[in-house]
Amino acid sequence: MSDKNQASDHDDAHTGPVKNPRQLLVTVFFSFVLPIFIIIGLVYYVASGDKPAAGAVNVEKAVTARIQKVGIVEVRDANRQLRSGEEVFKAQCTTCHTAGMLGAPKFGDAAAWAPRIKTGYEALLNSAIKGKNAMTPQGGGDFEPIEIGRAVVYMANAGGAKFEEPKAPEAPAAAASAAK
């Protein structure tokens, strides 16, 4: 009796979960055929219909944003003369400060300039370079910081301040020859 039980246990240990041909067909179907149908369905879903790019309302703008330049090269004349405060004012600042547009203090209006002058030259220069309220950085211009400083002094002095115009930094060669 024990020999029969040992043989039966031995046969059960070597057989898999598939006991008959029907179970084999079901296993083959679920292992191979069903995943193929799932893959075909996913490919059909992804390829069907015109779907806009994620988050892009205007595809042209999205493409332009993706292919924009990484950097720019700016060529300037390093030896050009720095502009005076009056020249910068006439070139950039006069548009708003002559008419007093968007809350800008009018040129020469001591009452409008008095509270600003009390903050000091550095605060006025910082506002002019970085922008403040409706004024963009440098008033939308492209000047050296010293030129902006000169324009600030020009406008503030016309409004009653007694600021000294900033001087241009000396060139390294001129400073070395002056030190000798």
Secondary structure, DSSP 8 states (H G I E B T S, - for coil): -HHHHHHHHHHHHH--S--SHHHHHHHHIIIIIHHHHHHHHHHHHHHSS----TT-SSHHHHHHHHT--S-------TT-----HHHHIIIIIHHHHTTTGGG---TT-HHHHHHHHHT-HHHHHHHHHH-BTTB-GGGG----HHHHHHHHHHHHHHTT-----------HHHHHHHH-
